[in-house]
Amino acid sequence: MSNVSYAPAVSLPVGRSLLFLIFAGVAWGTAGAAASLVFRVSDLGPLALSFWRCAGGLVLLLGALALRARRTPVARRFVAPVEPRRRRLLRILGTGIGLTLFQSAYFAAVQATGLAVGTVVTLGAGPVLIAVGARLTMGERLGRGGVVAVTGALAGLFVLVLGGESGTVRPVGVALALLSAAGYAAITLLTRWLGRDGSGDSLATTAWAFAIGAVGPLPIALAEGLLPHTADLGQVVWLLTYVAAVPTALAYALYFAGAAVVRSATVSVIMLLEPVSAAVIAVTALDERLTAATVVGTALLLTAVAGLAVAETRVAVGRG
């Protein structure tokens, strides 16, 4: 990737940022369903899947960056650096390492303590760590309504994921899930902190993060086996292509763009749409049973997301 800097899209509207984040959260939920199908029809391991996800997303984003450079008028192509080199390096390394930690520790937590417990601890601890971190590092306040919304979102997450399932709590798995949550919190806080002045490039940041995310787990992915053994190779290829394109390249680019504008705690709650979309897909496409826990948990989460979205819009209007 070139060192040439492009002027970023400054002052992205809050409404559009919220839509970006909602799309990213829903898209991430479809990645879980696609991964389940890959595991069902092949012997591909979780870290090998993570490698192909990041590598495929990187290829697609490099193509998007090249296309953008070709379409940018020559007069606007070369501009003064948008951010200092040291700050840009912090953005790239921090995002890439955080992404690698988030994905790898989560997969390991699921393997150690199960999907339900691993998901609850990771996604449940994320908003708490982010709210505390945003308060300490950027002075962001949730307010009484925000606290109620976050509490409702966490309650909905617990009902949705643990309702009707018997999760086995293992200390090692819980520790790995907390490590994953810390990686996710670091990504969100760093993106928000560096994006407050409108600098940075979400596409370039995402591409660099995927490059680091592909290299990090590669040794273990090689030990698992990078190439799937399956009788349905075509289906596996299409699923990997989808995972790389929609819930990875597109969703993460939109996530980084939106997270730079919206308050960190709001971002963390909107991202809880991931288990909601995963639950909907499980019921509608994978023939899983619709339970009362699914309905109640989904309703609580959607209510919390809607409440924080309205509050975020009011904050933006008040600042304007």
N, C-alpha and C positions, 0 to 999 in steps of 0.2 A: 504494500500500500504506500502511496506517495506521501511525502511530507507536506505537500501543498495543502494549504488551509482554505476552506470554503466558508463563506459567511453563513452562520447558522440561521435557522428559522427562529428569529427573536420573538418573544412575547406570544407564544402559542396560546390561543384562547383557552380558558379553563374548561369550557364546555367541550371543546374538541379533545382536550387532554383526557377528560373523563371518559369520553367515548373510546379513545385509544386504549385506556386501561381496562375498560369493560370488555372490549374485544379480546385483549390479551388474556384476561382471566378466563373467559369462556374458551378460547382456543387452547390454553394450557390444559383444560379439562379433557379436551378431545385427544390430547397426546397420550393420556393414561389409557384411554380405550384402545388407541392404535397400538400402544406398547403391549397391552394384554393380548391383542390378536397376534402380534409378532411372536410373543412367547408361546402362544398356543400352537402355532404352526411351524415353529423352528426352534433350534437349540441356541439361539443368540442370547448372550448374557446381558445383564443390565448395564454394565460399564461399556461393553461393546456397542450396545444400542446408544448410550450416551455419546460415545465417540462418533458414530455415524450421524447422530443428530447434530452435533456441533460442526463436524466436517462438512456435512451437506449444507447446513445453514451458512457456513463461511463461503462456500462456493457460490451460492445464490446471492449473497450480499456483495461479494466482489464483483459479480456481474452487474448488480444494481448500481454500485459505485462507478463502475466503468461507463455504464450507460448514462448516468447523471453527468459525469465529466464531459462526455461527448456532446450532450445537449446543452451544457452551460455555455453561454456566449463567451467568446475569448476575452472580451473586455471585463467580464466579471469573474473570470476563472482564477486569476492570480490576485490575491488580496493579502493584506497584512495578516500575520498569524492571529487567529482568534483568541488563543490562550497561550500562556507561556509553556515552554517545552516541559518544565518540571511538573506543572499542573496537568498537562496532557498525559505525561507518563504515569502520574498518580491515577488519573482516570482509567487508563488502559489496564495497568497492572491490578488496581483495586477491583475493577469490575470483572476482569478475567479470573482472578484468583477467587473472588467471592462466588462467581458463577460455578466454577469447578467444585468448590467446597459445598455449595448448596446442593448441586445435583448428586455428586458422588456420596456425600454423607447421608442424603435422603435414601438413595437406593440401598446403602448398607444398613440403614436403620430399618427399612422395610424387611430386609432379609433377616435381621436379627430379632425383631420383635413383632413383625407382622404389619400388614398394610394399615389396619385401623389405628393402632397405637402410634405407629410411625407418622401417619398423616396428621393425627390430632396434635401430637407434641410439636411437630415441625410447624404446621400452619397456625396452631394455637399460640405457640411461644413467639412467632414472628411479629404479630401486631404489638405485643407487650414490649418486646425488645426495641421495636421501632419507635413506639410512643415515648419510651424512656429516653432513648438515644436522641430523638428529635428535640425533646425538651432540654436535654443537657447540652447538646451541641449547637442548636439553632434557635432555641427559645420558642419553639412551636408549642402552642397550647391546644389541647383538645376541647376544653370547655365542658360544661356539664352534659350538654347534648351529645358531644363526641364520646364521652366516657360511657354514656348509656348505649350508644350505637355500637361501640367496640365490645362492650359486655354482651349485648344481644347477639352480635356476630359470633363471638366465641361460644356462647351457649348454643347457637344454631349449628356451629361446626361440630360440637360434641354430640349433639342429638343426631345429626346427619350421619356422621361417620361411625359412632359407637352404638347407635341405636340398633338393636337386633343382632349385633355381632359380639362375639366373645373374644376380646383382644387379650393376648398374653403380654403382660408388662415385664420386660427384661431390662435391668439397669444399663447394660451395654447399649441396647437398642435405643433407650431413652436418651442416653448421653450423645449418641450419634445424631439423633433427631434434633437435640438442642444445638449441636454443632452445625447442622444444616440450617436451622433457624437463624443462627448467628451469621452465617454466610449470606442468607437472604436479606437479613436486616442491614448488613454492611453494604450490600449492593444498593438497596433503596436509599439509605441515608447518604451514601457517597454521591449518588446520582442527583438527589435533591440538593445537597450542599454545593456541588459544583455547578448545578444548573440554575441557581438563583439569579445569576447575572445574565442568563440567556446565552452563555457561551457553550461551545461543544457541538459535536455532530453525532446525533443518535445512530445513524447508519454506520459511521466509521467506528464508534465506540462498540457497537454490537459486533461488528466484524472482528475487531481485535479480541473481544471477549470470547468469541467462538474459537478463534485461533488458539488461545490459551486453554480453553475448555476442551479442545480436541487433543492437544499435546499432553495435558496433565494426566488423564486416566489411560493414556495409550499403553503404557507397559502392562497394566493389569488387564486391559482389554485384549491385548495380544495373548496373554495367558488364557483368557476365557475362550478366545477364538473369534477373530474379526469377521470371518465369512460364515454365514448361516448354512447349516445342513438341513434341507427341507425338500419336500416333494412339491411345495407350492412356492417356488422361487419368485414367480411373477407377482404373486400377492404380497410377498415380503418386500420386494423392491418398491411396489406402489405404496405400501404402508410407510416404508422408510422415506420415500420421496415426500409423502404428505407431511410426515413428522418434521422433516427438515424445512419444508416450505412454509406451512401455515403456523403451527404452534411454536416454531423456532425462529426462522429468519424474519417473518412478518411480525409475529406477536412480540418478540423481544425488541425489535426496532421501535414498535409502537409503545411498548412498555417504558423504554428508556426515554423516549420523547415526552410521554405523559408524566412520568415520575419526576422529571426535572421541574415541572410546573406546579403539580398538586402537592398538598401537604403530605408528609410521609405516612402519618397514621391513616389517612384516608386511602392512600395507595395500598397499604397492607390489608385493609378491610375489603377493598374492591377485588383484590387478588383472591379473596376467599370464594369468588365465583367459580374458581377452578373445581372444587369438589361438587358444587351445584351442577355444573355442566356435565361433569363425569357421572353424577348420579342420574341425570336425565337421560344420558346416552345409554347407561347400563339398563335402565328400565325400558326405553323405547327401541333400542337397537340390539341389545345383548340378552333380551328376554329375562332380565332379573325382575323379581317381584317388587311391586310398588308397596312400600310399607308406610305406616303412620309416621315413623321416624324420618323417612325421606321427605314427606310432605311438610311436617312441622319444621325440620331443620332447614329446608329450602326456603320456607316462608320467613323464618327468622333472619336468615342471611340476606335475602333479597330486601327485606325491610331495612336492615342495617345499612346496606349499600345505598339504597335510595335516600335514606336519611342523611348520610354523610355527603352524598353527592349534592343534595340541596344545600346543606350547610356550607360546602366548599364553594358553591356558586355565590352564596350570599357574602362570604368572606371576600371573594374576588370583586364583587360589585361594590362592597364597602371600601376596598382599597382604591377602586377606580374613581 
